[in-house]
Amino acid sequence: ATTRLARRGDGTVVMHAWGPGAAWSLDGLPALLGDGDDPAAFVAHHPLVADAHRRMPGIRFCATRRVWDQLFPAVLEQKVTGVEARRSWRELVRRYGDAAPGPAPDGMRVPPTPAQIREVPEWEWHKAGVDHARRRAILAAAAVAHRLERAVELGGAEGRALLRLVPGIGVWTAAEVAQRAWGDADAVSFGDFHIPTVVGWALLGRPLDDVGLAEVLAPYTPQRQRAVRYVESSGFRRPRF
């Protein structure tokens, strides 16, 4: 589907959609805008988090309700910079995704389906800058993509555990998918290169590892990722040396 969203003066959001997935996309608009998220029970345990919570009460975890569309780019982000991952994503979508339906801008593509991505020749993965480990994980996920969509129904830790049954899908990747596919406010991206350092400096004035990050965020369970989101959105910048 191609979708176009606009907000009216009274705050109402209107979506137009085209393509085979248009009706499905329209039905999912509330979830896409975070309507299923409930931040009311969140309690801040640090001054910086409390201030961000006060200043940005409208932050919501949105749910796309689609695992594959989040899993594919998330795997591309494993162990590389964001610039490299986006380049790989751009190349694969441009070469193997279908043209977006409806009045879409010229050149806009729909991300490749699992079946399409399984047809990508090995040399094209190399041209897109995707190493063997990430390619293997993407192809393993594509082979069982129809089963992985059930993770949205399971949600939470159960949904993340289902994703991790795929070889090459670890804690970080499962959390990144969970945050977007079903708006999991407790899915922390442990193993991330930046998050422990940023959260550590913001809340304690020193860098942390994953163990320390888990300890600091423990009081926020079951909304640990919401606390991370507030830190990231607060404007805090860690010291540069």
C-alpha positions as CSV (number, residue, x, y, z in Angstrom):
1,A,0.0,0.0,0.0
2,T,0.9,3.6,-0.4
3,T,-0.5,5.8,2.4
4,R,-0.8,9.5,2.8
5,L,-1.5,11.1,6.2
6,A,-2.6,14.6,7.0
7,R,-3.7,16.3,10.2
8,R,-6.6,18.7,10.2
9,G,-6.7,21.9,12.3
10,D,-8.8,20.2,15.0
11,G,-6.1,17.5,15.4
12,T,-8.0,14.8,13.5
13,V,-5.7,12.6,11.3
14,V,-6.9,11.5,7.9
15,M,-5.3,8.7,5.9
16,H,-5.7,8.0,2.2
17,A,-4.5,4.6,0.9
18,W,-4.0,2.9,-2.4
19,G,-3.0,-0.6,-3.4
20,P,-3.9,-4.2,-2.3
21,G,-3.1,-3.3,1.3
22,A,-5.1,-0.1,1.4
23,A,-8.0,-1.4,3.5
24,W,-5.6,-3.1,5.9
25,S,-3.6,0.1,6.3
26,L,-6.7,2.2,7.0
27,D,-7.8,-0.3,9.7
28,G,-4.4,0.0,11.3
29,L,-4.3,3.8,11.4
30,P,-5.1,4.1,15.2
31,A,-2.3,1.6,16.1
32,L,0.1,3.3,13.7
33,L,-0.5,6.6,15.6
34,G,0.0,5.0,19.0
35,D,-3.6,4.7,20.0
36,G,-2.9,1.3,21.6
37,D,-0.1,2.7,23.8
38,D,-0.9,3.6,27.4
39,P,1.8,5.7,29.0
40,A,-0.4,6.7,32.0
41,A,1.1,4.2,34.3
42,F,4.6,5.4,33.7
43,V,6.5,6.6,36.8
44,A,9.7,8.5,36.4
45,H,12.6,7.6,38.8
46,H,15.2,10.1,37.7
47,P,14.9,13.9,37.4
48,L,15.9,14.0,33.7
49,V,13.3,11.4,32.8
50,A,10.7,13.2,34.8
51,D,11.4,16.5,33.1
52,A,11.2,14.9,29.6
53,H,8.0,13.1,30.6
54,R,6.5,16.4,31.7
55,R,7.6,18.3,28.5
56,M,6.6,15.6,26.0
57,P,3.4,13.9,27.3
58,G,2.4,13.1,23.7
59,I,5.1,10.6,23.0
60,R,3.6,7.2,22.0
61,F,4.9,3.8,20.9
62,C,3.4,3.2,17.5
63,A,2.6,-0.2,16.0
64,T,2.9,-1.0,12.4
65,R,1.5,-4.6,13.0
66,R,4.0,-6.0,10.4
67,V,7.0,-8.0,11.5
68,W,8.8,-8.6,8.2
69,D,8.8,-4.9,7.2
70,Q,10.6,-4.1,10.5
71,L,12.8,-7.2,10.7
72,F,14.4,-6.9,7.3
73,P,15.9,-3.4,7.9
74,A,16.7,-4.2,11.5
75,V,18.9,-7.0,10.5
76,L,20.7,-4.7,8.0
77,E,21.5,-2.5,11.0
78,Q,23.4,-5.2,12.9
79,K,27.0,-4.3,13.6
80,V,27.3,-1.5,11.0
81,T,26.8,2.2,11.0
82,G,23.4,3.7,10.2
83,V,24.8,5.2,7.0
84,E,25.9,1.7,5.8
85,A,22.6,0.1,6.7
86,R,20.5,2.7,4.9
87,R,22.6,2.4,1.8
88,S,22.0,-1.4,1.8
89,W,18.3,-0.9,2.4
90,R,18.1,1.7,-0.4
91,E,19.9,-0.6,-2.9
92,L,17.8,-3.7,-2.2
93,V,14.5,-1.8,-2.1
94,R,15.3,0.0,-5.4
95,R,16.4,-3.2,-7.2
96,Y,13.8,-5.7,-5.9
97,G,10.8,-3.8,-4.5
98,D,7.7,-3.2,-6.6
99,A,6.7,0.3,-7.6
100,A,4.5,1.9,-5.0
101,P,0.8,1.9,-6.0
102,G,-1.4,5.0,-6.4
103,P,-0.2,8.6,-6.8
104,A,3.2,7.9,-5.3
105,P,6.3,10.0,-6.2
106,D,8.4,8.7,-9.0
107,G,10.9,6.2,-7.9
108,M,9.1,5.2,-4.6
109,R,9.2,1.5,-4.0
110,V,7.4,-1.0,-1.8
111,P,10.0,-3.0,0.3
112,P,10.6,-6.5,-1.1
113,T,8.5,-9.3,0.1
114,P,10.0,-12.4,1.7
115,A,9.6,-14.3,-1.6
116,Q,11.3,-11.5,-3.5
117,I,14.2,-11.2,-1.1
118,R,14.9,-15.0,-1.4
119,E,15.4,-14.5,-5.1
120,V,18.2,-12.0,-4.7
121,P,21.5,-13.4,-6.2
122,E,24.5,-13.7,-3.9
123,W,26.5,-11.1,-5.9
124,E,23.7,-8.5,-5.4
125,W,24.0,-8.9,-1.7
126,H,27.7,-8.1,-2.0
127,K,27.0,-5.0,-4.2
128,A,24.5,-3.8,-1.5
129,G,27.2,-4.2,1.1
130,V,25.5,-7.0,3.1
131,D,27.9,-9.5,4.7
132,H,27.3,-13.2,4.9
133,A,26.0,-13.2,8.5
134,R,23.3,-10.6,7.9
135,R,22.3,-12.2,4.6
136,R,22.0,-15.6,6.3
137,A,19.8,-14.1,9.0
138,I,17.5,-12.2,6.5
139,L,17.1,-15.4,4.4
140,A,16.4,-17.5,7.5
141,A,13.7,-15.0,8.5
142,A,12.3,-14.8,5.0
143,A,11.8,-18.6,5.0
144,V,9.5,-18.5,8.0
145,A,8.2,-14.9,7.7
146,H,4.5,-16.0,7.7
147,R,5.0,-17.6,11.1
148,L,6.9,-14.7,12.5
149,E,3.9,-12.4,12.0
150,R,2.3,-14.2,15.0
151,A,4.7,-12.3,17.2
152,V,2.5,-9.2,16.9
153,E,-0.4,-11.2,18.4
154,L,1.8,-12.6,21.2
155,G,3.4,-9.3,22.0
156,G,5.8,-8.6,24.9
157,A,8.5,-11.1,25.9
158,E,6.7,-14.0,24.1
159,G,6.7,-12.2,20.8
160,R,10.4,-11.3,21.2
161,A,11.2,-14.9,22.1
162,L,9.5,-16.1,18.9
163,L,11.6,-13.8,16.8
164,R,14.8,-15.1,18.5
165,L,14.1,-18.6,17.3
166,V,15.5,-17.5,13.9
167,P,19.3,-17.9,13.7
168,G,20.9,-14.5,13.6
169,I,18.1,-12.8,15.4
170,G,19.3,-11.8,18.9
171,V,18.1,-9.6,21.8
172,W,18.9,-6.3,20.0
173,T,17.2,-7.2,16.8
174,A,14.1,-8.6,18.5
175,A,13.8,-5.5,20.6
176,E,14.1,-3.2,17.6
177,V,11.3,-5.1,15.8
178,A,9.1,-5.2,18.9
179,Q,9.3,-1.5,19.5
180,R,7.9,-0.8,16.0
181,A,5.8,-3.8,15.1
182,W,3.7,-3.9,18.3
183,G,4.7,-0.9,20.2
184,D,6.6,-2.8,23.0
185,A,7.4,-0.2,25.6
186,D,9.5,-2.6,27.6
187,A,11.7,-3.9,24.8
188,V,15.2,-2.5,25.5
189,S,17.8,-2.8,22.7
190,F,20.5,-4.5,24.8
191,G,23.7,-4.8,22.9
192,D,23.4,-1.4,21.3
193,F,26.6,0.5,20.8
194,H,25.2,3.9,22.0
195,I,22.3,3.4,24.4
196,P,24.1,2.2,27.5
197,T,26.6,5.1,27.3
198,V,23.9,7.7,26.7
199,V,21.6,6.5,29.4
200,G,24.5,6.1,31.8
201,W,25.8,9.6,31.3
202,A,22.3,11.1,31.4
203,L,21.1,9.3,34.6
204,L,24.4,8.6,36.5
205,G,27.0,10.8,35.0
206,R,29.1,7.8,33.8
207,P,29.0,5.2,31.0
208,L,27.4,1.8,31.5
209,D,27.5,-1.7,30.0
210,D,24.5,-3.8,29.4
211,V,24.5,-5.2,32.9
212,G,24.6,-1.7,34.4
213,L,21.9,-0.6,31.9
214,A,19.6,-3.4,33.1
215,E,20.1,-2.4,36.7
216,V,19.3,1.3,36.1
217,L,16.2,0.5,34.1
218,A,14.9,-2.2,36.4
219,P,12.6,0.2,38.3
220,Y,10.9,1.1,35.1
221,T,9.7,-2.4,34.3
222,P,7.4,-3.0,32.3
223,Q,8.1,0.3,30.6
224,R,11.9,0.3,30.4
225,Q,12.1,1.3,26.7
226,R,9.8,4.2,27.4
227,A,12.4,5.5,29.9
228,V,15.1,5.1,27.2
229,R,12.9,7.0,24.7
230,Y,12.5,9.9,27.1
231,V,16.3,10.1,27.6
232,E,16.8,10.0,23.9
233,S,14.2,12.7,23.3
234,S,15.3,15.0,26.2
235,G,18.0,16.7,24.2
236,F,20.8,15.3,26.5
237,R,24.2,14.9,24.9
238,R,26.9,12.9,26.5
239,P,30.3,14.5,27.0
240,R,32.7,14.4,24.0
241,F,36.4,13.8,24.6
